[in-house]
Amino acid sequence: MNRGLSFAIAALQALIIAATTIGLAIAPLTLAWFIEGNGSVDWIVAFAVASFSFLLACGVPLQFAAGELVGVEFPAFTLSALPLGLTLLMGLLIIRVGHRLSAASTLWPAWLGGGLAFGGIGLGVSMLAKNDAVTVGEWAPLVAPALFFAGLLFISSVWGERFELFEGANHPEAKERIWVRSQVKALHSKLHWSIATVLSPAARVGLAVIAAMLTVGAATIALALGFGWIQVVALYESLHVSILGGVMLTLAQLALLPNLIIYSMSWIAGPGFSIGIGSSVTALGTQLGPVPALPMFVAIPTSGLDRGILFVLIPVLVAFVGTILVRRFTDEMRWEYATRFSAALAFALTAATISALVGFALALIASGSFGPGRLAEVGINAPILALALFLEVSLASFLAGLITIKPYTDAEQRRK
């Protein structure tokens, strides 16, 4: 695959992914406009909504002018919260493209072509959908989508196994893949021994804690929606939407469902989350003001749980058990560290730092402004969540490490 072909394939894939994303939003909107419209609204409005949804999912904030909706006036506001369902869908498609392009003998034209094409599409749809009610930054529709596409394409094409259509089909590996991985190995070799020996097993524990909390959070939401199906149906009926309107509302909620799952992760960790300024949702108590009438919000507990504090034990237990289970990956630590205390402490601090950093990043991308007024702040207090995770994981990992991560004795060394 030569440079020109790599550039063209990545650009074409960028066009396909953008069209798919916008199409998912514009298809039901177009049906509603065609079947249920009364001629008072132009089709361009459906295109604008789909285009702005695409831009928002790429990280472009939307500026709404002051106006009136169904007789209710609202001030100017910014919509910045990512619809993570849509973002995740695009991300998975881009990663798939990057994996296939890993077979190319040259990669940088693909990064350039894909980034420019995706950024150009973002700029193009922002200009076509431009109106007085919703505006975006001058360069944000170009820069944010370009960085989003090119960044994911870069990571997925240089890391992991090379794509191979059939055995022996590939040309020599791209120099970009070799260079990036050599730089990562060189960086790892320069790490101090105290970090290099503990990084791999500690990362397993730190990431396992986040994965377990997200899994439990998703299951909790599913159970809450299942047991609260009567309230879900009642909310749909109270909105008086048509069948197509219900479909569009459901798609919008699916786009926001990953945000709610991350919020539930913070709820399990202890700090909780907020649905608007002045609100608080934690396992110990809930203080909510008026919230949008979305059926998915049935999953939000309206009061504290008598045994809500038990949920905080989930990250603690996962960190404790995980530290015990990764014992077979800690052989290098057991050679390098002189005492049980120092080994357990280094392991615990590293695992806790990784959990805290990942939790901090997830909190940032899931939070933001959802609307005017009190909805200008919705989501998680990222520093507080990171601190809670650090304390929970470090304590559990340290105690488990004192049991399992002990240096080899001379007798053990002779048996080796």
N, C-alpha and C positions, 0 to 999 in steps of 0.2 A: 504494500500500500504506500504510494508515494505521497509527497507533501500536499500536492493539489487535491488528491483524492481524500486525504485525511481532513483537510480544510472543508471540502464540500460536504462530506458525510456528516461531520459535526454540525455544520450550519443547517443542513437539512433536518437532522434530528432535533435541533433547537426549534426549528419551525414546527415540526410535528408535535413536540411536547407542549409548546405554547398554544398551538391550535387545539390540542386535546384538553388542556386546562380551561381555556376560554370556552370551548365547546360544551364542557360539562355544565357551565353556568348559563350559557346562552340558549341551550336547547330547551330547557323547561320554560325559560323566560319568553322565548319566541312562541312556544305553544300557547302559553297563557295570553300573550299579546294577540295571537291569531284567533284563538277560540273565544276568549273571554273579553277581549278588548272592545271598547265602544268607539274607537276612533279618536278619542281625546288625547291619547298618548302615542307618540311616534315610536317606531321600532328602534330608533337610535338610542332610546333610553335603555332598552334591554341590552344592547351592545355596550353601552357605557357602564352599566352595572357589572357585566361580565368582565370587561376590560379592567375596571377598577379592582375587582376581586382578584384578578391575576396579579396586578401590580402590588396590592396589599400583601398577597402571599409571598411575593419576592422581597418584601421588606420596605416597600415605598409607602410612607405615611400619606394619608389623604386629608386634605384641609376642606372642611365643610363650612360654607358661609351660613350666616344666620338666616333663619327662614321659618316656615310654618308647615306642619305636617298634621293632617286630620284635625285641623283646628287648634293645634297646640304649637305655640311659638317656642323656638329653641335658639340659644345663642350660637355663635361660631365655635367650632370645636375641631379637634384633630382625632382621627381614627388611626391608631398605630399598632394595635394588637394583631399579631399574625394569626390568620386562620390556619392553624398548624396541620389540619387534615389535608388542605390543598397544598400547603408547602411540602408536607411529607410525601404526597403523591408525586409531585414534580421531582423531589429529591431522589426518590426510588427510581424513577424513569431515567434521570440523568446518570445515576450510578450504574444502571444497567448499560447505558450507552458507553460510559467510560470503561467498563469491564471489557466490552467487545472491542473497543479501540485499543486496548492494551496489546493486541496482536500486531499493531502497526509498527513499522520500523522507525517512524518519526512521529512524535506526539505533539510538539509545540504548535504545528499548524492547526491541529484539532482543537487545542485549548483556545487559540486565537479566533478561529472560525466560529466555534460554538459560542464563545463569550460575546463576540461582536454581533452575531446574529440574534442571540437572545436579548442583548441590550438594545439592538435596533428595533426588535419587535416591541419591547417595552416602550421605547420612545414613540414608535409609530402609533400604537394603540392609545397612548396618552394624548397624542395630538388629535386623533380622530374622535376620541371621547370627550375632549375638552369642552367644558361648559362653565357657566358662572357659579353654579351651585357647588361643584367639587373641583378642586385644583390640586396639583402636585408640584413638587419642586422642579426647577428648570432642568437639572441634570440627574436627579434621582431616578427617573424612569429608565435612563440609559445605564447608569453606573450600578445600581443595586441589582437588577436582573443579570447584567453581565458578570459581576463578581460572583453572584450566586451560582450561575451555570458553570462558569470557568473554574471556580474553586472546587465544586463537587466533581467536575470532570477530571481535574488535575489529580485529586486524591484517589478516585476510583481507577484511574488509568495507570498510576505508578505503583499502587499497592495491591497486594494480593496476587494470586496466581494469574498467569497470562491466559487470555482467552485463546482456545485452539479449536477450530472447526472440526478438524480431524488430525490424527497423529502425523506429525511431520509437515503440517501445512504452514507453519510459521517461518517467517524470515528471522534473521538475527534480532535479538531483543533491542528495543529502542534505547539509545544512549541516555535519554532522559530518565527512564526507569532505573537504569544502572547507577546513574549519578545521584539521584535522590536517595536511593536506598543505601548507597555507600556513604552519603553524608549523614544519614540517620545512624548508621553503624559507627561512624567516626565519632559522632556526638555522644553516643552511648558509651563508647570506649573511654571518653574523656571524663565521664562522670566519676565522682569520688566513689571508692569501693563501698562506702557505707550506704550510698544510694543505689548504685548499680546492682548490688546483690539482693536488695529488698524490693526493687521496683516491680518486677514481674509478678511475684506472688501477691504483693500488696495491691496491685492493680486489679487482680482477679477478685479479691475480697471487696475492694471499694466499688467496682462496677457491679458486682453481684448484689450489693446492698441497694443500689439504685434500681436495678432490674427487678428485684423482689418487691420493692415498694411500688413501682409502676404497675406490676402485675396485680398486686393486692388492691391497688387503687382502682384499676380497671374492673376487677371483679366486684369491688364494693359498689361502683357506679352501676354495673349491670344488675346486681341484686336490688339496689334501690329503685331503679327504673322498673324492674320486673314486679316487685312487690307494690310499687306505686303506680301501676298501669292505669288505675281508675283516675287518679289525678292527672296523668298524662293525657288521657282521652278528654277529660273535662277541660283542660287548658286548650287543646286543639279546637274543641267546640266553642269555647268562649271567644276565640279569635275570629270566628265566622269566616274562615278562609275556604275557598273552593278546593276541589280535588287537586288541581294543579298548584294552587297556593300551598296546600299541605305538603305536596312533593317538594316544592322549593324551600319551604320552611325546614323540612327534614334534611335536605341536602346542606342547608346552612348550618344546622346543628351538627351534622356529621363533620363538617369542616372545623367546628370548634370543639369537638369531642376530645381530641388530644390535649387541648388546653385544660379541659376539665380534669383529665386523668393526671396531668402534672400538678394541678391544684390539689387533687386528692393525695398525691405523694407528699406534699407539704403538710396536709392535714394529718397524715399518718406520722410524720416526723415530729409534729407538735406545734410549729409556728402557725399552721393553717394558712388561710388566704382571705381576701376581701372581695366583695362584689360592690364596689363603690366606696367613696370616701366615708370614713366613719363606721364602716361595717367590719365585722370580724367573724370568721367561721373556723373554729377549732374543735378538737375532740372534747374539750372541757366546757365549751359554751359557744353559742351562736348569737350574734347581734346583727340583724339584717334590717335595712330599710327597704324602700320600694326597689324591686328588681324587675328586669324585663320579663315579660310573660312568655318565656321560652319553656316548652315542656321538659327539656333536658335539665332544667334547674330543679325539677322534682327530686333529683339525686342529692341536692344540698340539704344536709340536716338542719331542721329549723330550731333545734335545741341541742344542748350538750348531751352526751351519753354518760350513763352512770359509770360505765367501765371504759370510758373513752381513753383513759390513761394507758390501758393495756395495748392500744395500737402503737404507742411509742416503743413498746418492747420489740416490735417487728424488726426495725433496723438493728437493734441491739442483739437480738437472737441471731439474725442472719450474719452479722459481723462475727459473733462468737463462733458459731458453727462453721462459717466459711474459713476462719483462721485455722480451725482444727483440720478441716478437709484439705487445705493447701499445704499441709505439712510436708508432703513428698516433693513440693517445689521449693522448699527452703533449705535444701542441702548446702548450697553455697553460703547462705547466711550462717549456718551452723559451723562452717569452717572458719569464717572470717571474724565473727563476733566472739569476744572473750567471755562474756557473762550472759546469763539468761535474761537479766533485767535489761541490758542494753539492746539485745536482739529484739525482745518483745516491744520495747519502747520505740525503736526505729521502725519496726513493722507497723505498729499501731498508728504512729504519726503519719506515715506515708499513705496507708490505706484510708485514714480519715481525711487527709488532704485531698486525695483523689475523689472521694465521695463528695466532699464539700464543693470542690471546683465544678464537678459535673452537675450537682444540684443547683449551684449558683447559675450556671449557664442555662439550664432548663428553665429556671424561674424567670430569667431575663427574657427568653424568647417567647414564653407563654403569657407574659404580663404586658400591660400597656393600657392605652385609652380605648374604651369601647363606645364612647358617646359623650354627650355634653353633660355639664353639671357634675354630679357626684360620680358618674361613670367614667370620669377622666382618669381615675386610678382603679384598675381592676387587676387582681392577681396576687402575687406573692412578694413578700419582702425578702429579696434575694440574700442580703447579708445575714439576716436572722436565720434563714433556712440553712445557709452554709455553716453558720456557727453551731446550730443544733445538730446537724449531721456530723460535724467534726467531733463534738463532745460524745455523741452516742457511739459512733464507730470506734473512736480512739479508746474509750473505756473498755468496750467489749473485746476488741482485738488485743489490747494489752493483757487483759486477764487470761484470754485463751492462749496468747503467745507465751506467757509464763509457764504454761503447762506443756506446750508442744515444741516451741522453738528454743531448744537448749543446745549449747555448743557440744560438739563431740568430745568425749573423754579419750584419754590415751588408749584405754582398752578397746573402745569402739573403733579408734583409728587403726589399731592393729588388726581387728577383725575385717576392716575394709580391705 
